[in-house]
Amino acid sequence: MIWLEHAAKNFWAIVSVPDNIPIVFMLVLVGYFTTLSFTEARKNDRLIGEGRKDQVLRRMQD
């Protein structure tokens, strides 16, 4: 557990440097949009599997 505390301190020291804050923000955005895209892909795959392929485009345009 001591190494975890030490790693957390080092991580925070690196992340909190003003030069790295935009990079951290970018990584959060990448994670969010990756999750969003996989969620939408799963919904589209479900529609295609149910034979409602025409509804995929309609969902994307709404």
Buried (B, 14 or more C-beta within 10 A) or exposed (E): EEEEEEEEEEEEEEEEEEEEEEEEEEEEEEEEEEEEEEEEEEEBEEBEEEEEEEEBEEEEEE
